[in-house]
Amino acid sequence: MRELFDDVAGKSQLDPEEAVRRTTRTALPKRFYTTAAISETPDGFAITLDGRPVKTPTRNALAAPRRELAEAIAAEWQAQQELIDPATMPLTRLANSVIDGVARRIDEVTDDIAKYFGSDLLFYRAGHPDELIAREAQHWDPVLFWAADEFGAHFILAEGIIHVGQPDSAIAAARGALPRDPWSVGALHVVTTITGSALLALALVKGRLDPDQVWAAAHVDEDWNIERWGLDEEVAARRAAREVEFRAAARVLAAVSSQGS
């Protein structure tokens, strides 16, 4: 079991799609427990299997800061059938990554998120047709106006895909708005890499957009092409897998952001 989660947590700690691909190349272990539950501990709410605490790949306690999040992770373990398949356990994989990796590398992971403020999806606009231009503006402009008003982050837009440099002041202002706790940072990294937009991730964690709005905004161009050319099975499967990871990260952000409420 430890080796299996080691494989998906190794160099892919911050890449959920790679984690799933690596899992498919590993023999799955048989389920060895009857009941998954949680127990309140000094580390938070720990996940237990038949009363025994679960460990992450590097032997830390698998524990979440909020009860509802721990219950959701335990539910993934309880839902396993004859074999334990980490590909069906996105919250567990994200928790392992946060506890084993992000908690020791918060600045590094935050820097990786902040890089997207220099080349965010929302900056690069279609030149035609008018309907697509309008659709991008509908989904993306409110986020840019919000970032400018809320954080003083004024970004520059461009037509097409040629890179445009962003003001250092805008990047610094947006970076300064990012949370600092490891669970939020880890989940934000997943949202950012899946959507291609740190601004959408920031809007999600700050409550400016809900998960459905973020997902729709991240797929404006893709949905436009699907409406015209259709969606093949392989692309649909990849999109569905990304959405599972995205929804898990959004669930973590919602749970952690409610910690003080």
C-alpha positions as CSV (number, residue, x, y, z in Angstrom):
1,M,0.0,0.0,0.0
2,R,2.7,2.5,0.9
3,E,4.6,1.7,-2.3
4,L,1.5,2.3,-4.3
5,F,0.9,5.8,-2.9
6,D,4.6,6.4,-3.0
7,D,4.4,5.9,-6.8
8,V,1.6,8.4,-7.3
9,A,3.1,10.9,-4.8
10,G,6.7,10.9,-5.9
11,K,7.6,13.4,-8.6
12,S,3.9,13.9,-9.4
13,Q,3.0,15.5,-6.1
14,L,1.8,18.6,-7.9
15,D,0.6,16.9,-11.1
16,P,-2.7,15.1,-10.6
17,E,-2.9,13.8,-14.2
18,E,0.6,12.3,-14.0
19,A,-0.4,10.8,-10.6
20,V,-3.3,9.0,-12.3
21,R,-1.1,7.8,-15.2
22,R,1.5,6.4,-12.8
23,T,-1.2,4.6,-10.8
24,T,-2.4,2.7,-13.9
25,R,1.0,1.2,-14.3
26,T,1.1,-0.2,-10.7
27,A,-0.5,-3.4,-9.4
28,L,-3.4,-2.5,-7.1
29,P,-3.5,-4.1,-3.6
30,K,-6.5,-5.9,-2.2
31,R,-8.6,-4.1,0.4
32,F,-7.4,-5.3,3.8
33,Y,-9.8,-3.4,6.2
34,T,-13.5,-3.3,7.0
35,T,-14.2,0.2,8.2
36,A,-12.7,3.6,7.4
37,A,-13.4,6.3,9.9
38,I,-11.8,9.4,11.5
39,S,-10.4,10.3,14.9
40,E,-9.6,13.7,16.3
41,T,-5.9,14.0,17.2
42,P,-3.4,16.8,17.8
43,D,-2.6,16.6,14.0
44,G,-6.2,17.3,13.1
45,F,-8.8,14.8,12.1
46,A,-7.0,11.6,11.3
47,I,-8.2,8.8,8.9
48,T,-8.3,5.4,10.4
49,L,-8.7,1.9,9.0
50,D,-10.2,-0.5,11.5
51,G,-9.1,1.9,14.2
52,R,-5.5,2.2,13.0
53,P,-4.2,5.5,11.7
54,V,-3.4,5.8,8.0
55,K,0.1,7.0,7.1
56,T,1.1,9.0,4.1
57,P,3.9,7.7,1.8
58,T,6.5,9.4,3.9
59,R,5.0,8.0,7.2
60,N,3.2,11.2,8.3
61,A,-0.3,10.9,9.7
62,L,-3.0,11.2,7.1
63,A,-5.0,13.9,8.8
64,A,-7.1,16.9,7.6
65,P,-7.6,20.2,9.4
66,R,-11.4,20.1,9.1
67,R,-13.8,17.3,10.1
68,E,-15.9,17.4,6.9
69,L,-12.7,17.1,4.8
70,A,-11.5,14.1,6.8
71,E,-14.9,12.5,6.5
72,A,-14.7,12.9,2.8
73,I,-11.3,11.4,2.6
74,A,-12.4,8.5,4.8
75,A,-15.4,8.0,2.5
76,E,-13.0,7.5,-0.4
77,W,-11.3,4.6,1.6
78,Q,-14.7,3.2,2.5
79,A,-15.9,3.2,-1.1
80,Q,-13.0,1.0,-2.3
81,Q,-14.1,-2.4,-3.4
82,E,-12.0,-5.6,-3.7
83,L,-8.9,-3.6,-4.8
84,I,-7.7,-0.2,-3.6
85,D,-7.4,2.2,-6.5
86,P,-5.8,5.6,-5.8
87,A,-7.1,6.8,-9.2
88,T,-10.5,6.9,-7.5
89,M,-9.2,8.7,-4.4
90,P,-8.4,12.3,-5.5
91,L,-8.9,13.8,-2.0
92,T,-6.5,11.2,-0.5
93,R,-3.9,11.9,-3.2
94,L,-4.1,15.6,-2.7
95,A,-3.9,15.2,1.1
96,N,-0.7,13.1,0.7
97,S,0.8,15.7,-1.6
98,V,-0.1,18.5,0.9
99,I,1.2,16.7,4.0
100,D,4.3,15.2,2.4
101,G,5.3,17.8,-0.1
102,V,3.6,21.2,0.0
103,A,3.9,21.7,3.8
104,R,7.7,21.6,3.4
105,R,7.7,23.7,0.3
106,I,5.1,26.4,0.6
107,D,7.2,29.2,-0.9
108,E,8.3,27.0,-3.8
109,V,4.8,25.9,-4.6
110,T,3.5,29.5,-4.2
111,D,6.1,30.7,-6.6
112,D,5.0,28.1,-9.1
113,I,1.4,29.3,-8.9
114,A,2.5,32.9,-9.2
115,K,4.3,32.2,-12.4
116,Y,0.9,31.9,-14.1
117,F,0.3,35.6,-13.3
118,G,2.9,36.3,-15.9
119,S,1.1,34.4,-18.7
120,D,-2.4,33.7,-17.4
121,L,-5.1,32.2,-19.6
122,L,-7.3,35.3,-19.1
123,F,-4.8,37.6,-20.8
124,Y,-4.8,36.1,-24.3
125,R,-7.9,36.9,-26.3
126,A,-9.2,35.7,-29.6
127,G,-9.2,38.2,-32.5
128,H,-12.3,36.6,-34.1
129,P,-15.1,35.6,-34.4
130,D,-17.1,38.2,-32.5
131,E,-19.2,35.7,-30.6
132,L,-16.0,34.1,-29.2
133,I,-14.6,37.5,-28.3
134,A,-17.8,38.3,-26.5
135,R,-17.8,35.0,-24.6
136,E,-14.3,35.4,-23.4
137,A,-15.0,38.9,-22.2
138,Q,-18.2,37.7,-20.4
139,H,-16.3,35.1,-18.4
140,W,-12.9,36.7,-18.0
141,D,-13.3,40.5,-17.8
142,P,-15.1,40.4,-14.4
143,V,-12.2,38.5,-12.9
144,L,-9.7,41.0,-14.2
145,F,-11.7,44.0,-13.0
146,W,-12.1,42.3,-9.6
147,A,-8.3,41.7,-9.3
148,A,-7.6,45.3,-10.2
149,D,-10.2,46.7,-7.8
150,E,-9.5,44.3,-4.9
151,F,-5.8,43.9,-5.0
152,G,-4.5,46.7,-7.3
153,A,-3.3,44.1,-9.8
154,H,-3.6,45.7,-13.2
155,F,-2.8,43.3,-16.0
156,I,-2.2,43.8,-19.8
157,L,-4.3,41.9,-22.4
158,A,-3.1,40.7,-25.8
159,E,-4.7,39.3,-28.9
160,G,-3.5,35.9,-30.0
161,I,-0.8,33.8,-28.3
162,I,2.3,36.0,-28.5
163,H,3.6,36.6,-25.0
164,V,3.1,40.0,-23.4
165,G,5.1,40.9,-20.4
166,Q,3.0,41.8,-17.3
167,P,3.9,44.6,-14.8
168,D,5.9,43.4,-11.8
169,S,3.6,45.4,-9.6
170,A,0.6,43.5,-10.9
171,I,2.2,40.1,-10.4
172,A,3.4,41.1,-6.9
173,A,-0.1,42.3,-5.9
174,A,-1.8,39.2,-7.1
175,R,0.9,36.9,-5.5
176,G,0.4,38.8,-2.2
177,A,-3.3,37.8,-2.2
178,L,-2.5,34.1,-2.3
179,P,-3.1,32.1,1.0
180,R,-0.2,30.7,3.0
181,D,-1.6,27.6,4.6
182,P,-0.4,24.3,2.9
183,W,-3.8,22.9,2.2
184,S,-5.0,26.0,0.4
185,V,-1.7,26.3,-1.5
186,G,-1.7,22.7,-2.6
187,A,-5.3,22.9,-3.8
188,L,-4.7,26.2,-5.5
189,H,-1.8,24.7,-7.4
190,V,-4.1,21.9,-8.7
191,V,-6.7,24.4,-9.8
192,T,-4.1,26.6,-11.4
193,T,-2.4,23.9,-13.4
194,I,-5.7,22.4,-14.5
195,T,-7.3,25.7,-15.6
196,G,-4.2,27.4,-16.8
197,S,-5.2,30.4,-14.7
198,A,-3.9,31.5,-11.3
199,L,-6.4,34.4,-11.5
200,L,-9.3,31.9,-11.7
201,A,-7.8,29.9,-8.8
202,L,-7.5,33.1,-6.8
203,A,-11.1,34.1,-7.6
204,L,-12.2,30.6,-6.4
205,V,-10.4,30.7,-3.1
206,K,-11.6,34.3,-2.4
207,G,-15.2,33.4,-3.2
208,R,-15.5,35.7,-6.2
209,L,-16.4,32.7,-8.4
210,D,-17.8,29.3,-7.5
211,P,-16.4,26.0,-8.9
212,D,-18.9,25.8,-11.8
213,Q,-18.1,29.4,-12.8
214,V,-14.3,28.7,-12.7
215,W,-14.7,25.5,-14.7
216,A,-16.8,27.2,-17.4
217,A,-14.4,30.2,-17.6
218,A,-11.4,27.9,-18.0
219,H,-13.0,26.1,-20.9
220,V,-14.5,29.0,-22.9
221,D,-12.3,28.3,-25.9
222,E,-12.5,24.5,-25.7
223,D,-16.3,24.6,-25.3
224,W,-16.5,26.9,-28.3
225,N,-14.6,24.3,-30.4
226,I,-16.7,21.5,-29.1
227,E,-19.9,23.2,-30.1
228,R,-18.6,23.4,-33.7
229,W,-16.6,20.2,-34.1
230,G,-17.8,17.8,-31.4
231,L,-15.9,16.0,-28.7
232,D,-14.1,12.7,-29.3
233,E,-14.0,10.0,-26.6
234,E,-10.3,10.4,-25.7
235,V,-10.6,14.2,-25.2
236,A,-13.8,13.7,-23.2
237,A,-12.1,11.1,-20.9
238,R,-9.2,13.5,-20.3
239,R,-11.5,16.3,-19.5
240,A,-13.5,14.2,-17.1
241,A,-10.4,13.1,-15.3
242,R,-9.2,16.7,-14.9
243,E,-12.6,17.7,-13.6
244,V,-12.5,15.0,-10.9
245,E,-9.2,16.5,-9.7
246,F,-10.5,20.0,-10.0
247,R,-13.6,19.3,-8.0
248,A,-11.5,17.6,-5.3
249,A,-9.2,20.7,-5.0
250,A,-12.3,23.0,-4.9
251,R,-13.7,20.9,-2.1
252,V,-10.5,21.3,-0.1
253,L,-10.5,25.1,-0.7
254,A,-14.1,25.3,0.5
255,A,-13.4,23.3,3.6
256,V,-10.2,25.1,4.6
257,S,-11.6,28.6,3.8
258,S,-14.5,27.9,6.2
259,Q,-12.1,27.1,9.0
260,G,-12.5,30.4,10.8
261,S,-16.3,30.5,10.2
